[in-house]
Amino acid sequence: MPAAALATAPAIRRLSPKLDRIIAPDAVIETIATGIRWAEGPVWVAGTGLLFSDPPANLMRRWTRAGGTRAFLSPSGAAGTDPKLVREAGSNGLALGHDGALLIANSGGRSIDRFDLATKRRRVLVDRYRGKRFNSPNDLHVARSGALYFTDPPYGLADGDTSPIKEQPHNGVYRWTPGGEAVLLDGTLTRPNGIALSPDERRLYVSVSDEVAPVIRVYDLDARGLPTGSRIWLDAKPLQAGGAPGLPDGMKIARDGTMVCSVPGGMMFLTPEAEPLGLIANGGPIANCAFGEGGKTLFLTASDRVLRVPLRIAG
């Protein structure tokens, strides 16, 4: 992404009057961090602040109002990887477990990890499916039951699908429960990326960051949390018109069902019926987002920076 594009001031594009219920018309977007190689995977931790990843730098950073941005965990992923084989050695998506531990989609380590914020101890929760290592776990969502849903594209591998260290024959969407094994939910997607459950946990949304066919799919889930069928929820191909930067990537869903999804052009607010309400744009891709500060703030990891937007709804 050219530096000139990344220097574009962030702005809110109002696509529907319904956006005013979510973001005040006079809301100001604040840039709270800059100088990041690729900002990703934000999560708000009460008492700690905002944590976010920089996968290519193998660094996790922390932001607080009082202290600004500082290094939090290095390496955030795997140490000592071969750059000829591993393109992104660091952490990517982050989430909080029900016990308060930080859960990490470890791109370089090719695993889902648990990091105890109090003791700083880290351990691998799951790193294989049917005995073969994952590609490079990208994003994750924690269900109320404690089950983890996560995506495993080949983005962390230097040669992607042709990498000599790629063991899985597919790029998968998985479900894992503590004490159990990973279950493959879908192995047909070219580039599974962002992932989120609906508030009632009856639907699972997965972004597909395919440049030719960028979409967000939705899966209907049964009582066990397993898919019974899927369909395209949002076709993002029309949003690429005019060279809009980015692809479907991270997403979050507010308590009232409002969808906040990374799409070509920025971060879009949509209704559960996929009606566009607004778009936050800054001239470059906006990879992911997180609700924080009591649910009244939306944090966005936007290429080389992190943005902060006040909300009227509870995230």
N, C-alpha and C positions, 0 to 999 in steps of 0.2 A: 504494500500500500504506500503510495507516494506520501512524503512528509506533508505536502501541501494539503492533501485530502484529510489527513489526520488532524490538521490544525483547524479544520472547520469547527465553528462554535456549535455545540449541541443545541438542538431545537425540538420543540414538541409540535407535531403536525396534527391538527384536530380534524379527524375524518368524520366525526359524528358529534352532535351536541351531547350525546350520552357520555362522552369522555369527561365532561365537567363533573360528573358524579364521582369520578375516580381521581382526576387531577384538576386542581383549581386552574381557571384560565390564566391567572397571573403567576402560576408556579414558576420557580426559578430552578434551573438545573445547575448543580454545583459540581465542579471537577475537584475531586478530593485526592487523586493520586495520578502521577504521570511518570514517564520514563520507564515503562514496563515493556518487556519484549513482546509478550502476548498475555493479556489479562484473562483469567478464566475462573470458573468454578467457585463463585463467592458463596459464603455462608455467614449468617449473623449468629454470634455466640454471646448471649447475655453475660455481662461481666467481663468479657474479653474484647469484644468489638467485632469488626468485620475481618474475616480471614479470606484470602483469595490466592489463587495459584498463578504461577508463571511457568508453564510446562517446559518451554525450551531453556529457561534459565535454571531449572531445577530448584526453584525457590518458592516458598509460601510466605506471603506478607500479611501483616496485621495493620488495620487502620482503626484509630480511635479519635474522637473529637479532641481529646486533650493532647495526645502524643503524635498525631498525624500518622504517617506510614513508616513502618519499620519491618525489617526482616523478622520472620517468626520461626521458620523451619527450613534448614538447609543441610543436606539435600531433602527436598520435599518428596521425592520419589525414590529412585534407585541411584546408588553411587557406583562409579566405576564402569558405566556402560560404554560400549564402543559406539562412537558417533557415526560410524559407517553402517551400523546396524540399527541403532536406536535414535530416532529423530527428536523425540521429546522425552527426556529422562525423568521429568518432574511429575508432581501431582497434577491432576486435572480437576474433575468434579469433587466437591466436598459436601458433606451432609452431617447432621447431628444424629447420633443414636439416641434411643430413649433413655439410656443411662448417662447421657451427657458427653459421651466420648465422641471424638471427631472421626468420621468415616471418610476414607480417602480412596478415590479412583486413581490408583497408582499406575500412570501410563508407562513409565520406565520399568517399574517392577513387575508390571503385567499382572496386577492383583488388586483385590479390594482389601484395604488395611484398616485397622482400628488403632487410633492414637489417643492415649489417655492424657487429657489436658492437664491433669494434676501431677501425675508421675512422669510424664513425657515418655512413657513406654509404648512401644509400637509392636504390633504383631499382624501377621497375615491372616485374614479370615478365610479367603478362598482365592485360589490362583489357577484352578484347572477345571476343565469340563471333560469328563470321561478320560481322565488321565493326561490330557494335552493342555498345555499352557494357553492362557488367554492371549489375545493379540496385544491390546493396550486399552484397558478399561477407561471409559471417557466420562460418564456421568452416572448418577445414581439417585434413587429416591427410597426413603424409608417408609414402609407401610405401618399402620397402627399395630399390626401384629408383630412387628419387628422384622418382617421379611424385607429383603433388599431387592429392588429392581435395578438393573444396570445395563448399560450398553457397552459393546466391545468392538469398535471399529479398528482399522489398522493404522490410524493416524500417527501413533507413536513410533511406528516402524519406518525406517528410512526408505524402504522400497515398497511400502504398502502391501498390497496383495501378493506381490512377487517376492517379498522378503524371504531370505533363506531361513530365518528363524520363526516364521509364521507356522504355527502348528495346527491351528483350527482351519478346517476347510471352508468356513463361513465367517461372516461378521455378524455377531449375534446380539440378541436381546435376551437377558437372563433374569431368573428369579432365584434367590438363595435364602434359605432359612437357617438360623443358627443351629449347628449340630447336624445339618443335612448337606446335601450336595447341590451344586448349581443345576437348575433346570432350564433347558433351552426353550424359550417361548417363541422365537422367530429367528430362523437362520437364512432368510431369503433376502434381507435388506442389504443394499450395496454399502451404505454408509450410515448405520444407526448412530445417533448422537445424543441430543437432549432427551430427557425422559421425565415424566411426571404422572402422578395419579390424580384423578378428580377428587374433590372433597369427600364424596361418598364412597370412593375407592371401587366404583363399579366400572370405571374406564381407565385405561392406561394409554397415555399419549407418547409417541416416539417421533422425534425429528429425523428425517433422512436427508443428510447433507450431500445429496447427489447433484452435481452441477447440471446434468442433463435432465434429471427428473426430481427436482427438490420438492418434497412434500412433508406434511406431518400426518402420521397415521394414528388412528384411534382403535384400541382393542377393547371389546366387551369382555369383562371378567366374570367368572362364576364365583360361587361362595368360597372356593379354595384359593381365589386370586389368580386363576389360570385363564388364558384367553379362550373364548368360544368362537370368535370371529373378528375380522378387522376390516377397515375401509379407510380411504383417504379422507381425512378431516379438513385439510387445507392443501390446495395445490398452489405452491409458491412460484411456479414457473412464470405466471404473468407479472409477478413482482420484480422479476429480473429485467424488465423493460428499461431501456436507457442505461444499462450497465450498472444497476444498483448493486452496491457491494455486499458481500456476505451471502450466507445460505441458512436454511433452517438449522438451528443449533440449540442452545439451552432454552429452557422455559420454566415458568413457575405458574401456579394456579392459586388465586386468592380464595379466601374462605367462601366468598359469594359465587365462585365459579368463574370469575373474570380470568381470561387467559392472557398471559404475558409471554410472548414468543419471539425468539430471534428469527428474523426473516431477511431476505434480500432488502437492503435499505436501512435496517436498524432493528429496533425492538418494538413490536406491535402489540397493542391491546385489542383483544377480541372478546366477543361474547362466547358462551359455550356453543352457540350455533354457528361460530366462525364469522360473525359480522364484525368487520374492522371498525374500531372506534378511534384509534389514534396511533401515531408512530413517533418514537423518539429516534432522531437521526443525528449523526455527527460526522458524516462524510466517509465513514469506514464501517467495517463490520462491528456489530455489537454481539459478542459471543454468548453472554449468559447474564443472569440477574439473580437477585435474592431479596426477599423481604427482610426488614430489620427494624430496630429501634421501636419495638412494640408493634410491629406490623404497619407502621405509619410511614415507612420510608422504602423506596425501591433503590437498590444499588445495582449498577450495571457495569460489567466488565467490557470495556469498549476499546479493543485493540491495544493501544499503548497507555490507556488511562482507565480510571474508575470514576463513574458518575454517581451522583446522589440526587434523587428526586422525591419531594414530599408527596404523600398520598392522602386522599380523603377517605379511602376505604381501609379495611383491616386486611393486611396481607396474611 
